[in-house]
Amino acid sequence: MEQTIESVSTVEALLQKRPLIISGPCSAETEEQVVSTATRLAATGKVDILRAGIWKPRTRPGSFEGIGTKGLPWLQAAKKASGLPVAVEVATAKQVEDALHFGVDVLWIGARTTVNPFSVQDVADALRGVDVPVLIKNPINPDLELWIGAMERVQKAGIKNVGLIHRGFSSYGNTEYRNAPMWHLAIEMKRRYPGVMMINDPSHICGNRTNLQDVAQTAIDLDFDGLIIESHIDPDNAWSDAKQQITPERLGELVGSIRWRNEDVASEEYHAALEKLRQQINNLDDELMQILSQRMKVAEKIGQYKKDNNITILQTNRWNSILERAFAKGEKQGLSKEFVTKYFDAVHMESINHQNKIMNS
């Protein structure tokens, strides 16, 4: 049941499709459940690859940690019944060996594994000499270097077809999402590695089925290459992550309702208009940099006065006053409180750094 050269080439060709849609249950529970989910997903005409969790790393012991290797033949039955290639998460060398033995077409490395370089290396070593696509989820914590390191380890093992999955990050104070998307980190990965496929995982970002549509649309608007969304024939009674799974039919509706965007359009008028507006952005950015530079020079003068009078750099009341004033003005200018906070935090830290140099010079 191991992969053949023909099946590998077929899957690699499929992975070039845009958008690429991967779906299936969080966990394989029974053969009937896996096969039924696969056939119903295939019937929607919207899904390219079937995913199912065989091994489930859980935060605490006692939770359902997956059906294990005995579920791999179920995936083969689902593949035969639906015609969909299959993908599973692997976290150890033995799991890689078992998945490949049963002809799994695509492997992915989960967030809890990506965070540990030793675990990633263990998986990478098991992949040497194997021709199989591997997708890598971002680590739980917002650390791009861990994500990049995992990708490099897999590539150095000889895997040519490597992709990334953005599933959000754990963050203090986050209440809106199960895992905050932190879009800027995914965008930075796309900037650094424009040729690497980037898939978005709305299910793990949201942690519920209510916001899947909005997150999926945002990802597509940001030029992600596809989506991986959990689907189950009976979501409310799923053995794991019940709140974030949807039925195959709802999955088809969701994918069908997304407004798919083009990265570019062959229109001279469009490009001319865009270039004019982009030049305005460039000019404004230049002005902002000049203003910020002037602000830091004033901050340095303040730092000198504080040094001469033996005063601390941080003045909490003054900082609170600056923020309150900024929030009021920002609201009138159509700027969100979240943006104003991040912007002024960055400016404040730069100002502190400049004053600190003066203090210790």
N, C-alpha and C positions, 0 to 999 in steps of 0.2 A: 504493500500500500504506500510505499515511499514515493516521493515526487519523481516524475519523469521529466526529461528535457522538454518535451512538448508542453506539459502542464506549466512548467516554469516560464517558458517563453510566452505562453498565453496570458499568464497573470502579469508578467512584466509589461506586456502590451496594454493590458487593462489599466494598470497603474498610471498610464499616460493620459487616461480619460479625464476631462475636466467638465463639470465637477465630478469628483469621485465620491460616491455615497457608500458608507459602511454602516451596517445596522445588524442588530440581533440582541439576544438577551444578555443582561449583565452576567448571569450565571446559567450554565447548562444544568438543568434540574432532572429531566427525564428525557429519554429518547423521543418520546411522543411530542414533548414540548419543543424540543430543538427542531425536529423535522417539520412540525406544524408551523412554527415561527418562520422557518426558512421558506416553505412553500407559499405562505401568505405574503411574505416580503417579496418574493420573486414575482408574484401575481400583480403587485403594484407597478412593476416595470420601472421602478425608481432606484432600486438597490443594485450595487455592483458586487459587493463582498459581504458575506455573512460573518459576524463576529459572535463569539460566545466565550464566557469566562469558564475555564476548566479548573484553574487554581486561583483562589481569591485571597490575596494577602489582606488580612483585616487588622484593624488597629488593636482590638482586644481579643484575647482567646475566648472561645465559646461561641463566637459568631460563625455563621456558615462560611467555611473556607474553601468551598468548591467541591465538586463531585470527584475530582481527581482524574487520573489517567483512564479510568473505565468510561469516561464520557467522550473520549476521542473517537471511538468508532461511531458514536452518535453523530458527530460532525460529518463523518464520511457518508453516513446514510442521508443526512440533510443535504449534503452537496450533490449526491446522486439524485435525490428527489427534486431539488430545486434548480440545479445547474449553476449554483453560486459557488465561487471559491470560498474558502474558509480561513478565518484568522483567529489566533488566540494569543493571550498574554503569557510570557514566560519569564521566570525570575531565577532559574537555576539551570545548570548544565544538564541535569537529568530531565528537566521539563523540555528543554530544547530537543534532546535526544528522542523523547517520547513523541513530541509533536511532529517531528520530521518523520519518525517511523510510521506514523499514521497519515502521512501525506498532507499535513497542514500547509496551506499555500502561502500565508503571510504571518509573520510573527510580530508582536509588539512588546516593548519593554515598558512596564508600568511606572508610575510616578514614584512609588515607594522603592523601586529598584534603582531608578535613575539617580536618586539622591545618594546612593552608596557606590562609589567607584569600584570597590572590591567585587560587589555583586555584578555590576556591569561587565567587569573584566572576566568574571566567571562565565557569563553568558557569551561574551565575545569569543573566548577561547573555544567554547563548544561549537561556535559557528564557523570556525576555520575550515576552509575547503568546501563549504556549503554554498549553493547558489539559491538564496531565498531572500525575498524582500523583508526588511525589518523597519518597523516604525518605532519611534522613541518618544514617549510622553515626557513633558517637562517635569522636573523634580517638584515635589510638594512645595518646597520653599522657593522664593523668588531669587534664584541664583542661576544666571545664564551660563556661568562657567561650568557648572555641573552638567547642564544640558549639552553644551558644546563638547565637554569631555566625553560624555556617553556616546555622542555621535562619532567622535574621532576614534574611540576604542573599537566600535563596531566596524567602522570603515577600515581601520588598520587590520582587522581580522579578515579582510578581503571581500566584505559585503559591498557590492556595487550599488544596489538599489536601497538607499536609506532615506526614510522620510521622517517628518516630525509631527507630533500630535500636541496641540495646545489645549490643555484641560483645566487651565486656571491654577492659581496658587493659594496656599494657605496664608492668611494674613490676620494680624491682630485687629480687632475692631470691625471686621467685615461682617455685616448682617444681611446684606442683600443677596449674596450668592453663597453656595456651598464652598466654592473656590473662586476667589476674586479673579476675573479675567486678566487684569493688568495688561491690557492690550498693547501698551507701549513696549513690553518685554517681547511679546510675540512679533511685533513690528520690527524690533531691533534684530531679532533672529532672521526675519525675512530680508532685512537690509544686508546683514552680513553674509547670508547664504541664499542669494536669490534663485539659485538653481535647484534648491532642495524643496521637495514637496512639503507643504504645511497644511495639515488637516485640523479642523476645529472640533472640539468635543463639548457641545452644548450641555449634554447630560450631566457631566461632572462639574461643569461650571455652575449650572443652575441648582442641581440637587432637587429639582422639582420639574414637573412637566409644564407648569404654567408659563414659564419664561423661555422655553426652548425656542419658540419662533423668533423672538426678538434677538436672542444671542446668535442664532444661526444666521439671521439676516445681517447683523452687524459683521459677522465673520466674512460673509460673501461680499459685503460692501468694501471690506478691507482686502479683497483679492486673495482670500484663502483658496486652496485648491480643492477643498471638499469638506465633508462632515462625517463624523462618526457619532451615531445616535442610538441609544439603547431602546430595544423594542421587545415586547413580550406579549404572548397571546392572552395573558390575564395579569396585567400589570399590578393591580392592587394586591394580588396574592403571590407576587414574586418572592423568592427566598432571599433576595438581596436587592437593595436600592429600589424598592417598589415605587417610591414617590417620583422618581425621575424617568421611569420607563413609560412608553406609550405602545398602543397596539400597532401591528403592521399597517393596518388601514389608515390609522391616524398619521403614521410615519409617511405614507404615500401622500396624504393631503398636505402635510407640512412641507415636504420637499416640493410639491407641486405649486404651493402658494408663495414660495420664495421668489423675490425679484432678482433674477440672475443678471449680473452686470458684465459688461465687456471691459477688458483692461485698456483697450484703445479703439479708435475708430478712424477710418480712412477719410478724413474730411479736412481740407485745408482751412476752411472757415473756423472749424472747431479748434484746430491747433493754433491758429493765429490769435483767436480770442483768448485761449488759455495762456499762451505765451505772454500776452499783454498783461493779464492779471497776475501771472507768476512774477513778472518783472516788478509789479507794484509790491508784491509780497517781499521780494528781495530788497527793495528800497526801504520798506518799513522795517525789515529785520536789521538792516544796516543802521537805521536811526535808533532802534531799540538798543543795539550794542553800544552805540555812542552814549546814549542816555545812561545806560547801566554803568559804563566806565566812569562817567561823571559822578554818578551816585556813589561809587566806591571811593572816589577821591575825596568826596565830602565825608564819607564814613571814616576815612583815614585821619582827616583833620579832627573829627570827634574823638577818635581813638587817642590822638596826641593830647587833647585836653584831659581825657580820662586818665591817661598815664601821668600827666603833670600833677593831677590832683588826687592820684591814688584811688581811683574809682573803678569799680568792676565793669567789665564789658557789658554783660547782660543787665538790662534795665527792664524788668518784667512789666511794670506799669506802662512804660513807653511802648513796648512791643504789643501789648494788648490794645493800646490806643491806635497804633498803626493798623492792626488787623481790623478793628471795628470800622475805622475810616475806609479801609480798602473794601470791606464787604459791602458797605453802603454805596460806595461809588461803583463797585463792580456790578451790583444788581441793576443800577440805573443804566449801565453800559451793556447789559445783556450778557455778563460774564457769570458763570456759575460759582457758587461759594467754594466748591471743591477745587476748581481751577485756581481761584484767587488764593486759596490756602496753600496749594502746592507751589504756586509761583512765588508768593511772598516768603514761604519757608526757605526756598532755594536762595532768594535774594538775601534773606536775613543771615543764612549760614555763610554766604560769601562775604557779607559785610563783617560778620564776626571774625572770619579768617583774616581779613584785611586788618581789622583792629588788633587782632592777636599778634600779628607781625609787628605792628607799631609798639604794642605793649612790651614785647620781648626783644626789641631791637636795641 
